């Protein structure tokens, strides 16, 4: 089904490319170009193996690319075409700047999307280089960015794009949330500020609340993280709420090490939290969490 999804993405891209020549106004061409960027960026959610037969762009060749598999390089090349589309959208909006009062918002929107695309490329590269692989090594995206010049360059450019969007439209909560997500890999404290600013603008936005909760969990602030996740239940029914619960319960299980009954009970509750997340949406993180917690809890076997 992932291969079929990529096929439909490509058909949509081909259709938009054919339509773009029919639009005479910059406004219409801006919308088409920005939508093209969205379709290319969506490819981050697909597994890299579906890109094994895709054409490879020579432009992605560099020292670090030699450590990436052929399909990962193809996936990053595909997503990078979205970067080109958003940059074109920016230029189109800037051309109409003097005559269009919406110019700042159009450029800001394209800049925010560009930041998301660059961050998507960084995440794909980070995952391919071992993010989350564990084994006693430092494999968070924070650590991967410190070790990889390619990832750090993508994140830095993402931060710059989000910053440009905020400069043009300071009240864009989504841009602040994106900035916080990019900053989380280099400056967690500043990242927290960006998430809080997003919530000041729009208290009903679930993403920054989820991100703050996850950040507190990463740094061992379990009580504060739990409070944030409680608040999230009043905002939206999102799988991240339950994924966060699962992570906190896994941490509690580790703290009960030596008391087998309590530790196992926490692990079973964590598995239930991941199941609840999957009832909302087929979230990959929830699926991974469920598979691991079921393996690690005695009562999970055979379920």
N, C-alpha and C positions, 0 to 999 in steps of 0.2 A: 504493500500500500504506500510505502514511502517513495518508491520509484514512480508510482502513479501520481503522487502529489507533486514530485519534481516535474513530471511530464506536463501536468496542468499548469504549473507555474511558468514553464517555458512557453506554453501556448498563450498564456495571458500576456507574457512579455512580448512575444512576437506580434500579438494583436495590437498592443499599445504602440509598438514601434511603427506598425503600418498606419495607425491612426494619427500619429504625431505629424506626419507630412500633410495631413488634411487641414490642420488648424492654422489659421492665418494670424490669430492674435496671440500675444505673448502670455496672456492670462490663461488661456486654454492649454497652451503648450507647457506652462508651469505646472498645471495640475497633472497632466499626463506624465511629465518627467518625474514629479514627486511620487506619483503612484508606481512608476517603474522602480524607483528606489525602494519603496515598501516591499515590492515583490521579491527583489533581490535580497533584501535584508531578512525576509522571512525564512530564507534558506538556512539560517542558523539553527532553526528548530529541527532540521532533518539530520539523520545520521550521516556521517561522512562517506560510508560505503556506497551510497546511492550515486555519488559523484565519480565513481571509478572510471566510467566510460566517457566522462565529459572532456571537452577539449581543455588543454592546459595553457595558461597564459605565461609566456616567457618572463613577463614583468615581475612575477613573484619569486624568481630565482634570486636568492641571496644566501649568505652564510648559514643562517638559521634554518632556511627552508630545506636544506639538505637533511635535517633531522625529522622533517615532516613526511608522512606517507603521501603517495601520489594523490590519493583521493582527498586528503585534507587540503593539500595545495589547490586542488581543483575547487573544493568548496570555498576556500578563502578567496580564490580568484572570482568565483561567481558572486559572492557577497560584495566584493570590492567594486563590482560594476554598479551596485547601488550607491556607493560612495561617489562615483562619477556622476550619477544621475542627480543626486542631491546638490552637488557642486554646480551643476548646470542650472538647477532650479534657483539656486542662490543668485547666479549671474542674471538669469531672466528677470527676477524680482528687482535686482539692483538697476537694470536697464530702465525699468519703468518707474524708478524711484521718484523722480521729480513730478511725475504726472499721476501717481497713484498714492492716495493717502493711507492705504493699507500696506504700503511698502515695508515698514518696520516689522509688521506682524508676519508678512510673507517670508521675509528673509529669516526672521527668528524661527519660524516653523521649519524651514528647510535646514537651518543650522542645528536645531534640536534633533531632527531626524538623522542628520549627518553624524552627530555625536553618538546616537544609538547604533548606527551602522558600524562605526569604528570600534565601538565597544563590543559589538557582536563578533567582529573579526578577532579582537583580542581574546574573547572567551573561547572561540573555536581553537585558536592557536594554543592557548593555555591548557585546555583540556587535552589536546593532542600531545603536548609536552609533559603531561603527567599530573595535572591538577587533580587533587582529590584521590590520588592513587594510594596514599597512606604508606604503610610499611615502615613507619618510624622516621620518615623524611619530612621535610617541610614542603608541603605540596599545596598550600592554599594559593589563591590567585595573587594575594599580596606577596607571597614568596616567589611565585613564578615571575611576576613583574620585575622583582628585584634582580632576578637572574637572567632575564631575557630582554635584550635591547629592542627586539621587534615588538614584544608585548608592551613594553614601556612606551615606545614611540606611538603605538596605536592608542594607548590610554591617554597619553599627553595630548594628542590631537583631539581625542574625544572630549576631554576636559575643556580645551580651548573652544571647541564648537558649541558646547553647552553654555560656556561663559558668554560667547558672542550672542547666543539666543537670549540669555537673561539680560544682557546689556540693552538689547533692543526691546524686550518685553519682560520687565522685571516681575510681572504678576502671572507668569506661566508656571503653574505648579508642577507640571510634567517635566519641564526643563530643569527645575530645581531638583526633582527626584532623580532625573538622569544624571545630573552633576554629582549628586550624592553617591549614586551607584558607581560612577567612574572614580570618584575620589576615595571610595572605600578600599581600593587596592593600593593607595599611596599615602593617604592621610585620613585615618578613621575619624579623628576628632572633627576635622573640617567637613567630612562626609555627614556626620551626625547633624551639624549645623544646617547643611543643605536640606536634609530630610525634614528637619523641624521647620525650616522656612517654607517648604512645600506644604506642610500641614497647617501652617499659619494662613496660607493663601486659600487652601481647600481642605477643611477638616474631614471631609467625606471621601478623600482620596485614599484608597486602600494600599496602594503600592508603597508609599513612603512609610506608612505605619508598619507594614510587614517588614520592610527593610530595617527600620529601627529595632524592631523586636529581634530579628535575626542577628543584628550587630551586637546587641546586648548579650545574646546567647553565646556568640562566638568568643566574647571577652569574659565569659563566666559570670555575668550579672543575671543569674537565673530568675531571681525574684522580680527584678525590673522588667526582664523580658516577658515573664508571665503576665505582669500587669498590662504591658503593651498589647499582648495577644488577647487579653480579656477585652480591651478597648476595641480591638479589631473586630471582635464578634458583633459589635454594635454598628459597624460600618458596612461590612460586606461579607458575603458567604464565599470565602476564597480558600483554595486548597492550602495556601501558604500558612494560614492560621493553624491548620492541623499538622502540617509539616513541622512548623515551629514547636508545637506541643510534643510531637514525636521526638524531636531533637532534645528538648528539655528532659523528657522522660528517660531517654538514653543516658544523658548525663547523670540523672539521679540513680540510674541502675549502676553506673560505675562507682558512685559515691557509696553505695550499699555493698561494695565488694567485701566478701567475707561473710555476708549474711545472705545465703543463697536464696531463701524464700522471698525476701524483700526485693532483692536484685532482679529475680525472675519476674516478679509481679510488675515491676516498672517496665521491664522489657515487653511483657505482654500488652500492657497499656499503650506503650509506644507503637506496637504493631497495630493496635486498634485505631490509634490516631491516624496512622498512615492509610488505613482502610477507609476512614472517614474522609480523608482528602481525596482518595480515588473515587468516592461516591459523587463528589462534586465535579471532578475533572480528571482525566487520565494524565496526571502530572508525573513526569519522569522521576523527579526527586522523591515523590511519595512512593512510587513503585520500587525504586531502589531501596528506600528505607524499609518498606514492608518485607522485601526479600531478605534483607540483612537481619532484621529483628526476628523474623520467623526462624532463621537458621540459628540464631544465638539464644533463643528461649526454648526451653525443653518442651513446653506445651505447643510450640509452633510447628514442630515436626509433624508431617502428615496432614496439615491443614491446607 
